[in-house]
Each structure stands twice: as structure tokens, then as C-alpha cells.
Amino acid sequence: MKTYCYTLDLKDDPALIAEYERYHEAVWPEILDSITGSGIRHMTIYRWSNRLCMIMETEDDFDPAEKARLDAVNPKVQEWETLMWDYQQALPGVEAGTKWVEMEVVFQL
């Protein structure tokens, strides 16, 4: 298994954050199928304030670029991503419109 860690900010608005979390209590089945069908075995999203951290454990042959390519041509994934962007914002210093940014490992035990 491989592990990936990504980060993203939500808009700093408690009502929007609560709404975003409600969507994640009932993620659309097509989105779950897209996630599990790509080789992602476990996914957890943590939140502190308006900052998110997503940890994914994947099959060894998982390819993030291939997942992005498949997502780009999946209408339901695009609908979900457009909806989620209503709640999300680019990290400071990251190109506008960039969503999840992969984090670097700096320590491992």
C-alpha cells in the first residue's frame, strides 16, 4: 500500500463548513465508486478550523495522474467537484483554482 496526504482550505465561514461536513455524511454513491474503483482503499479527511487534511491509502499501482484523468471525464465527479468548490478555496501561495495539494513527508516512525 501507498499513503498520500493532501491539504486544502475551506472558506472560513462556519455555516459553509457545517454544510460541507453534512455533504460528507452522505457522499454520493457515484463518488464513492469513483474513489474505491481507482485503487484507493482508505480515505480519511480531518479538519482543523477551515484547513483540511486528507490521508489516502492506496493499492501499490495507484496513479494520481490517472485518477485525475478519469475524474476529468466523469460527469458525476465533475458535478461533485463543482459543488464542493462552493465551500473550498485555494491554499495561500497556490495557483488560483488549485484544489488538493499533496503534502511532503518530513518525518516517519
N, C-alpha and C positions, 0 to 999 in steps of 0.2 A: 504494500500500500504506500501511496504518496500522500503527503499532507501539504495543503496550501492554506495561506492565511491572507485575507483581503480586508481592506478597510474602506469606509465610506461615511460621509456625514449625512444626517437628516437635516432638514430645515429646522431651525431652533424655535419650534412652536409646539408647546405641549399638546394642543388639540390635534395637530397633524401627526405628531409622534404617536399619540394614542390610536389614531385611525390607522396608521401604518402597522402598528402592532396587531390591531384587530384583523387586518388582511392576512397577517402571518399566522393567525389562529386557524384559518381556513384557506390555505393556499389552494389555488385552482388545481384540479387533478391533472390537467394537461401540463402544468408547470412541474408538478411532482414527477410525472412520467418523463419529462424532458431531462430533469436532474438525474433520476436514477438510471434512465436509459443511456446516459452518456458515460457511465462508469463512476459516478460519484456515489459512494456507499454511505457516507455520513456527512451531514452538514449541520452546523450549529451557528446561529447568529447571536452575538452578545451585543448589549447596548450599555453605554455609559453616557449619560446626558444625551447629546444628539450624535455621538460617534458610535458607529457600528464596527464590529469585528466579526468576520465570517471565517470559520475554520471548516475546511473540507478534507475528508479522507477519501481517496480515490483508488481505483484499480491502477496497477503499475503502468498500463498502456494509455491512461487518460491523457488527453492532449487539450489544453485550454484553448488553443487556437482553433481546433476542430469543433469544440463545443461552441465557441463564439460564432463560427461559420454556420453551424446548424441552427443556432438561435436566430441568426440574422434572416433566415428564410422560413422561420416558423411563425406564422401569423399570430398564434395564441401567445407565444413567448413575447413577441413584439408588443402585443396589446398589454400584457402584464408589465413589461419594462416601461412602456409609455405611462401607464398608470402609476407605477412606483416612482417615476421621476417627478411626479407631483409632490412627493414627500422628501426626495433626496436632493443633495447638492454636491457639486464637486468639492473635493478637499482643497484647502488653501494651497496655492502653488501648483495645482494640477490644471491641465488644459480644460477649459470650459466644456461641459458635456461629458467629460470622462467620469465613468461611474466607479465601480470597484477597482481599487488599486492593490496590486499584490505587495505584500509586506516581505521584507527580508528577514531571514533568521539571523539573530545576533547571539543567541545562546541556546544550547540544548543540553539536557541532562539525561 
